[in-house]
Each structure stands twice: as structure tokens, then as C-alpha cells.
Amino acid sequence: MSGCGVSIPDNWSVSYNQAGLAYLVTPTVSIYHENRFLMKELGESAFSGILPLKLGTFGFSYNYFGFSLYHEGKLGLSYGKKLGNNFAAGLQLDYFSSYISGSDNHIPRITFELGLMSFPIENLAVGVHIFNPFPENPGIGNDVQLPSSFELGLAYTLQNKIILAAESAKDFSQDLIFKFGIEYLPVSQLALRMGFSSDPSQYSFGVGYHTKRFWTSLAFSNQLVLGFTPGLEFGMVF
């Protein structure tokens, strides 16, 4: 769905909007891997673990990008809680690390992200997510500075079979990006997905299969200049 997730509560709310954790009711673990533009050196792997409790829902995530000569890691600890019948908030603390072969300049970064999610009317979700709201000054250190970004999204569910999602995302150093996605469930266990995002233009499509305990999803995206990116996900419900 081209990254439309800021207004959809699911097991990857640890990455898109931590407020979505508040609406999850079962513990889950998920793993995901993609080879960006069919290059193993641009591979990215992700793990998420979700634990709902009475005082709120806790999440753990880890992302790894790169290969032996250059790689980045992101470790996140998150928490989401309902603040009313139709409103929730979430927070995540992040620890970033990077490695460049032959360089001693490996400065870890610590930041946070927060999100809000609301259901103002039946079947309509509104999500807001902010990453790294207080960026460092550009002159600190020699490493690339962490970006700051803001996302706003809507998702509408039709007859429990179709989800229509739209988002705008703004990295404060880049142009505004728009994303659109649709998920269709022809039967309860099968999901068909499509999406589009702008700047640069990218199309995506995928399929997911769910049982009561397990699920798997296959995704493809096509960036018009650089080509295809395949991705594969596995998950388990406890």
C-alpha cells in the first residue's frame, strides 16, 4: 500500500504510528525483509513484537539496513494507550547506530517519535505521526543528521472488506509526499493490496494470507527509474 500505515492499527504500528498499538488486543511477532531495487546491498530487515496489557500496549522493534561494509540499525521501544473510546496516543524511544568500514566516526543517535489516532466517526480513522521533533543542529558531528518528519493520514473501511487510505508526509528537508493505498478482502483470509506514492513516483501491489495463528504477505513496489523492490513478511499471533 506504498507505506500507508499512519491511520491503520496493525502489527507494524511500531513503525508507522505508535498510537495504533492501543487498538491491538493479541500478542504478535512479525518479521519482514526486502531487497530494495533487487540489490542485496540495499536489503532491509525488520522485526516487531507486540504485547497488549491492561495498562496499555507495549511494542519492540528492530530494523537493519545495508551490508557488511555499511549498515544502519534502529532499535525502538514503544507504548500506546487509549485516552477515550475513540482516541489514542503513542510514544517510541529510538536508538540508531551506523557502521562504515574503515571509519571511526560511529556516533549513536537517540531520539523519539509520537503519534495520535482517532476514530471521529464510524469506520473512519485519522492518524498523525511525528518523528524526531527536535533535530540536531547541522554542525554537530560529521555523520548525516537524523531527519525530522510529519505525517497525516486517513483510512476509511467499507463493509469490513475494503480499506481506502490516503496520507501526506513531509520530511522537513524534502518536498511533500502523497501516498494512496487500498486493501480488499475478497474472503476473510485473503487480502489484495495496491498503492501509489509521489516524489519519486512509485507503484506497489501485494497479497496477504491470514489464518487464526499465522499470516504471510508478499509485496512488490516499482520505482519508475530504479526498478522493483520485492518484500516478504511472516507473522504469528499468540
MOSUL-V857549 format. One record per helix or strand of 2 or more residues. SS is the DSSP state (A for helix, B for strand). FROM is the first residue (numbers start at 1). TO is the last residue. Records with the same first field share a line. If there is no record, write none. Layout:
# MOSUL-V857549
SS = FROM-TO, FROM-TO
This chain:
# MOSUL-V857549
A = 13-16, 18-23, 36-38, 40-42
B = 28-35, 43-53, 56-67, 70-84, 87-100, 109-121, 124-131, 149-158, 162-171, 176-187, 190-197, 202-210, 214-223, 227-237
